[in-house]
């Protein structure tokens, strides 16, 4: 029965994508697709690109969120803590890959904006070849380092076995997540944020079905949640690779032509490596933050985990606008429209701040019902509600570092913004947490380490952005 449902859903999605290609409503001609970002009203271009991206990211976040909701309600708070508090470990490895994929997206978007079909094609094939290598490295490295990382974050004995089980299964099947994200990044670099959305909606719904079957039905616990996640991610990867293989534009994948172009690889690494290291190191620093939280026991851990899921969803609009700025900047810089890049940054910042302000009050007011989605334990509700309400007023600060760093990333200027982020999220935050943990027995000062890092990062990102000449970062300026 489930196999029939999946097969029917895949056929419908592929039919929808194919029919929309023919209509020209998703992927237009090369010139039309590039003009989505390089011409027309800026706020519309950013908004129309960000909306499907936001919905897609929402569904991607629902993978782990659904796992947390199901295990929190059908297994218990220890299982919720096990699934929720492994995020820093997961993001330590995934963060490096996502940084490299961002570098590939910048290179592809700039050459796509410049209408250089030959380099777009070679960049895509180099990117896919690099991804397949990184899949092996990430899987093996994560599985080998897993026991040490769980001990490093001080995972309590009542949570450790389930945390290890979940992560072992997750990383064994992480290839699906990596291939999906890279394939979607290629589509977004070319201005298409809709098809990745369709695939994510499908795979998230499948994840929910599998979660209920494996956890609520077969009582497989956290292992069932992990199996549901990797199966759904694998399906989304197959879908995005299928459409890239059937594509007719310059970013089509021809599997026999997979190769690594040394020049393009250097460009990807030069742009992506700083972001990759920043994401990896920042996530690794969160491992230490998690260790501070774990000191307060499973109730605080579960409350922190519940906040973490709410936080990821609240951040989606701001992050989606920022990701739109990356593609917007890359295409316009490739087309030589530097002034339009600057205007796009200003427009995106205003949009992001407006969204953040609009979110603060309803999330603060409905904090308890939101936390109760994950667990009904009175202690979990108490701590989760407190953390949510403590954090929400600081979300405006995130908008500045998100938008300005994304502009720099779209231009291919990643070194200084990454240094700023590392100093803010690692050096400042770890010094603060070290001091706070010794002058207070409460977890509240520990939790405040997050928003204080956001504020410091935003201040320095704004100051640096005002000194930058975007023109010198054009990959196509001498070609």
C-alpha positions in Angstrom: 0.0 0.0 0.0 2.7 2.5 1.0 4.7 1.5 -2.1 1.7 2.3 -4.3 1.3 5.7 -2.6 4.9 6.6 -3.1 4.9 5.4 -6.7 1.8 7.4 -7.5 3.1 10.5 -5.8 6.4 10.4 -7.7 4.5 10.0 -11.0 2.3 13.0 -10.3 5.3 15.2 -9.3 7.3 14.3 -12.4 4.2 14.8 -14.6 3.6 18.2 -13.0 7.3 19.2 -13.5 7.3 18.0 -17.1 4.0 19.8 -18.0 5.2 23.0 -16.3 8.4 22.8 -18.3 6.4 22.7 -21.5 4.2 25.6 -20.4 7.4 27.6 -19.6 6.1 28.7 -16.2 9.0 27.3 -14.3 12.1 27.1 -16.5 12.0 29.6 -19.4 14.6 30.2 -22.0 18.2 31.0 -20.9 17.7 34.8 -21.3 14.3 34.8 -19.6 15.5 32.8 -16.7 18.5 35.0 -16.1 16.3 38.1 -16.4 14.3 36.9 -13.4 17.1 38.4 -11.2 18.8 40.9 -13.5 15.7 42.9 -14.6 12.4 44.1 -13.2 11.3 45.3 -9.7 13.9 44.2 -7.2 11.5 43.5 -4.3 9.3 41.3 -6.6 12.3 39.3 -7.9 13.5 38.7 -4.3 10.1 38.0 -2.9 9.0 35.6 -5.7 12.3 33.7 -5.5 12.2 33.7 -1.6 8.7 32.4 -1.2 9.1 28.9 -2.7 12.5 28.8 -1.2 11.0 29.5 2.2 8.3 26.9 1.9 10.9 24.4 0.7 13.1 25.2 3.6 10.1 24.9 5.9 9.5 21.4 4.7 13.2 20.5 5.0 13.1 21.6 8.6 10.0 19.5 9.1 12.2 16.3 8.6 13.8 16.5 12.0 10.9 18.5 13.6 8.4 15.7 12.7 10.9 13.2 14.1 10.9 15.2 17.4 7.1 15.5 17.6 6.5 11.8 16.9 9.2 10.5 19.3 8.3 13.1 21.9 4.7 12.1 22.0 5.0 8.3 21.3 8.3 7.5 23.1 9.1 10.0 25.8 11.2 13.1 26.8 14.5 11.1 26.8 13.9 10.2 23.2 13.0 13.8 22.4 16.2 14.9 24.0 18.1 12.3 22.0 16.7 13.4 18.6 16.7 17.1 19.3 20.1 17.6 20.9 22.1 15.8 18.2 21.6 18.8 15.8 25.1 20.3 16.6 26.7 16.9 15.8 24.8 16.6 12.5 25.4 20.2 11.5 29.2 19.9 12.2 29.5 17.6 9.2 26.6 18.8 7.0 27.8 22.4 7.5 31.1 21.8 5.7 29.2 20.3 2.8 26.7 23.2 2.6 29.5 25.7 2.6 31.1 24.0 -0.4 27.7 23.8 -2.2 27.3 27.5 -1.6 30.6 28.1 -3.3 29.4 26.0 -6.3 26.2 28.0 -6.4 28.0 31.3 -6.6 30.2 30.1 -9.5 27.2 28.7 -11.4 25.0 31.8 -10.8 27.7 34.2 -12.0 28.4 32.3 -15.2 24.7 31.8 -15.7 24.1 35.5 -15.3 26.8 36.2 -17.8 25.2 33.6 -20.2 28.4 31.5 -20.4 26.8 28.1 -21.2 30.1 26.2 -21.5 31.3 27.2 -18.1 27.9 26.7 -16.5 27.9 23.1 -17.8 31.5 22.4 -16.7 30.8 23.9 -13.3 27.7 21.7 -12.8 29.6 18.5 -13.7 32.5 19.5 -11.5 30.1 20.2 -8.7 28.3 16.8 -9.0 31.7 14.9 -9.1 32.9 16.8 -6.1 29.6 16.0 -4.3 29.9 12.3 -4.8 33.4 12.3 -3.3 32.2 14.4 -0.3 29.3 12.0 0.3 31.8 9.2 1.0 34.1 11.4 3.1 31.2 12.8 5.2 29.6 9.4 5.8 32.9 7.7 6.8 34.1 10.6 8.9 30.9 11.1 10.8 30.5 7.4 11.7 34.1 7.2 12.9 33.9 10.4 15.0 30.4 9.8 16.4 31.2 8.2 19.8 33.8 10.9 20.6 31.4 13.7 19.7 28.6 12.3 21.9 31.0 12.1 24.8 32.3 15.5 24.0 28.9 17.1 24.5 28.4 15.3 27.7 25.4 13.3 26.6 23.7 11.9 29.8 23.6 8.1 30.2 19.8 8.0 29.9 20.0 9.7 26.5 23.3 8.3 25.1 22.1 5.0 23.6 19.2 6.5 21.6 21.3 9.5 20.5 24.0 7.1 19.1 21.3 4.9 17.4 19.7 7.9 15.7 23.0 9.4 14.5 24.4 6.1 13.3 21.4 5.5 11.0 21.2 9.1 9.9 24.8 9.4 8.8 24.7 6.0 7.2 22.1 7.4 4.8 23.2 11.0 4.6 24.1 10.8 0.9 20.5 11.5 0.0 20.5 14.8 1.9 23.8 15.9 0.4 22.8 15.1 -3.2 19.4 16.8 -2.8 21.0 20.0 -1.4 23.6 20.2 -4.1 21.1 19.4 -6.9 18.7 22.0 -5.5 21.5 24.5 -5.3 22.2 24.1 -9.0 18.6 24.8 -9.8 18.5 27.8 -7.5 21.7 29.2 -9.0 19.9 29.2 -12.3 16.9 31.0 -10.8 14.6 28.0 -10.3 13.4 27.7 -6.7 10.1 26.0 -7.5 11.0 22.5 -8.5 13.1 21.9 -5.3 10.0 23.0 -3.4 7.8 20.4 -5.1 10.3 17.6 -4.3 10.6 18.7 -0.7 6.9 18.8 -0.1 6.6 15.2 -1.5 9.5 13.9 0.6 8.4 15.6 3.8 4.9 14.1 3.5 6.5 10.7 2.9 8.7 11.2 6.0 5.5 11.8 8.0 4.0 8.6 6.7 7.1 6.6 7.5 7.5 8.3 11.0 4.0 7.3 11.9 4.5 3.8 10.5 7.9 3.1 12.1 7.5 4.9 15.4 3.8 5.0 16.2 2.9 1.7 14.4 5.9 -0.6 14.6 7.3 0.9 17.8 10.9 1.2 16.5 11.6 4.3 18.6 14.3 6.7 17.5 15.6 4.1 15.0 12.3 4.3 13.2 12.5 8.1 13.1 16.0 7.9 11.6 15.0 5.4 9.0 12.0 7.5 8.0 14.3 10.5 7.5 16.9 8.9 5.4 14.4 7.2 3.1 12.5 10.4 2.5 15.8 12.3 1.8 16.9 9.6 -0.6 13.7 10.0 -2.6 14.1 13.8 -2.8 17.7 13.3 -4.1 16.5 10.9 -6.8 13.9 13.4 -7.9 16.2 16.4 -8.2 18.9 14.3 -10.0 16.2 13.0 -12.4 15.1 16.4 -13.5 18.7 17.7 -13.8 19.4 14.7 -16.1 16.3 15.5 -18.2 17.0 19.2 -18.3 17.5 20.9 -21.7 19.4 24.0 -20.4 23.1 24.5 -19.8 22.9 23.1 -16.3 21.8 19.7 -17.4 23.7 16.7 -16.0 25.2 14.3 -18.5 26.6 11.5 -16.4 29.2 10.4 -18.9 30.7 13.9 -18.8 31.3 14.0 -15.1 34.7 15.4 -14.5 36.5 17.8 -12.3 37.7 21.0 -14.1 40.7 22.2 -12.1 40.1 25.9 -12.8 36.4 25.8 -11.8 37.2 23.5 -8.8 39.7 26.1 -7.6 37.0 28.8 -7.9 34.5 26.7 -6.1 36.9 25.9 -3.3 38.2 29.5 -3.0 34.6 30.8 -2.5 33.2 27.8 -0.7 35.9 26.7 1.6 35.8 29.7 4.0 32.0 29.3 4.2 32.4 25.5 4.7 34.9 26.0 7.5 32.8 28.7 9.1 29.6 26.5 9.1 31.5 23.5 10.3 33.4 25.3 13.1 30.3 27.2 14.2 28.3 24.0 14.4 31.2 22.4 16.3 31.2 25.3 18.7 27.5 24.6 19.3 28.5 21.1 20.4 30.2 22.9 23.4 27.1 25.0 23.9 25.0 21.8 24.0 27.4 20.5 26.6 26.6 23.5 28.8 22.9 22.8 28.3 23.2 19.1 29.0 24.6 20.0 32.4 21.1 21.0 33.5 19.4 17.6 32.8 17.0 16.0 30.4 14.1 18.4 31.1 16.1 21.4 30.2 17.6 19.5 27.2 14.1 18.7 26.0 13.0 22.3 26.5 16.0 23.5 24.6 15.4 21.0 21.9 11.8 22.2 21.5 13.0 25.8 21.2 15.5 24.7 18.6 12.8 23.3 16.4 10.7 26.5 16.8 13.8 28.6 16.2 14.6 26.9 12.9 11.1 27.5 11.6 11.1 31.2 12.8 14.4 31.8 11.0 13.2 30.5 7.7 11.7 33.7 6.2 14.9 35.7 7.1 17.1 32.9 5.8 15.1 32.5 2.6 15.4 36.2 1.9 19.1 36.1 2.5 19.5 33.1 0.2 17.7 35.0 -2.5 20.2 37.8 -2.1 23.0 35.3 -2.7 21.5 34.3 -6.1 20.4 37.9 -6.8 23.9 39.2 -6.2 25.6 36.4 -8.1 23.5 36.9 -11.3 23.6 40.7 -11.3 27.3 40.8 -10.6 27.9 38.4 -13.4 25.8 40.7 -15.6 27.8 43.7 -14.5 24.9 45.4 -12.6 26.8 46.4 -9.4 24.4 49.2 -8.4 21.5 46.8 -8.7 23.3 44.4 -6.3 23.6 47.2 -3.7 19.9 48.1 -4.1 18.9 44.5 -3.7 20.8 44.3 -0.4 18.9 47.3 1.0 15.5 46.0 -0.2 16.2 42.6 1.2 17.2 44.0 4.6 14.0 46.0 4.9 11.9 42.9 4.0 13.8 40.7 6.5 13.4 43.2 9.4 9.7 43.6 8.7 9.2 39.8 8.8 11.2 39.5 12.0 9.1 42.1 13.8 5.9 40.5 12.6 7.0 37.1 14.0 8.1 38.3 17.5 4.7 38.9 19.1 2.7 35.9 18.0 5.5 33.4 18.8 6.1 35.0 22.2 2.4 34.8 23.0 1.9 31.2 21.7 5.2 29.9 23.1 3.6 27.3 25.5 1.3 25.8 22.9 4.1 25.6 20.4 6.4 23.8 22.9 3.6 21.5 23.8 3.7 20.1 20.3 6.8 18.3 21.2 6.1 17.2 24.8 3.6 17.7 27.6 5.8 17.2 30.5 5.3 20.2 32.9 9.1 20.8 33.3 9.7 20.6 29.5 6.9 23.1 29.0 8.3 25.4 31.6 11.8 25.5 30.3 10.9 25.5 26.6 8.5 28.4 27.0 11.0 30.4 29.0 13.7 30.0 26.3 11.4 30.9 23.4 10.3 34.1 25.1 13.8 35.0 26.0 15.1 34.6 22.5 12.4 36.2 20.3 13.1 39.9 20.8 16.6 39.4 19.5 15.6 38.1 16.1 15.8 41.5 14.4 19.6 41.4 15.0 19.8 38.2 12.9 18.5 40.0 9.8 21.6 42.2 9.4 24.2 39.5 9.5 22.1 37.2 7.3 21.6 39.7 4.5 25.0 41.3 4.5 26.9 38.0 4.7 24.7 36.6 1.9 25.5 39.6 -0.4 29.2 39.0 0.2 28.7 35.3 -0.5 26.9 36.0 -3.7 29.8 38.2 -4.8 32.3 35.4 -3.9 33.8 37.5 -1.1 33.7 35.1 1.9 36.9 35.4 3.8 36.3 38.5 5.9 32.6 37.8 6.6 33.6 34.3 7.7 36.2 35.7 10.0 33.6 38.0 11.5 31.2 35.1 12.0 33.9 32.9 13.6 35.0 35.6 16.0 31.3 36.3 16.9 29.9 32.8 17.1 32.9 31.0 18.4 35.5 33.2 20.1 33.1 35.7 21.7 30.4 33.1 22.4 32.8 30.6 24.0 34.5 33.2 26.2 31.1 34.5 27.3 29.8 30.9 28.0 32.9 30.1 30.0 32.5 33.1 32.2 28.7 32.8 32.5 28.8 29.2 33.5 31.1 30.1 36.4 29.3 33.1 37.8 25.7 31.7 37.5 24.0 28.4 38.2 21.1 29.2 35.9 20.8 28.1 32.3 19.4 31.6 31.3 22.8 33.3 31.0 24.0 30.3 28.9 21.0 30.6 26.6 21.8 34.4 26.1 25.1 33.4 24.5 23.2 32.9 21.3 21.6 36.3 20.8 24.6 38.2 22.1 26.7 36.5 19.3 24.1 37.6 16.7 24.4 41.2 17.8 28.2 41.3 17.7 28.2 39.6 14.3 25.6 42.0 12.8 27.5 45.1 14.0 30.8 44.0 12.3 29.1 42.7 9.2 27.5 46.1 8.6 30.7 48.0 9.2 32.6 45.7 6.8 30.0 45.8 4.0 30.3 49.6 3.8 34.0 49.3 2.9 33.6 46.7 0.1 33.8 47.3 -3.7 31.7 44.5 -5.2 33.0 45.1 -8.7 36.4 43.5 -8.1 34.7 40.2 -7.2 33.2 39.6 -10.6 34.4 36.3 -12.1 33.4 37.4 -15.6 34.9 40.9 -15.6 37.9 40.1 -17.8 36.3 37.4 -20.0 
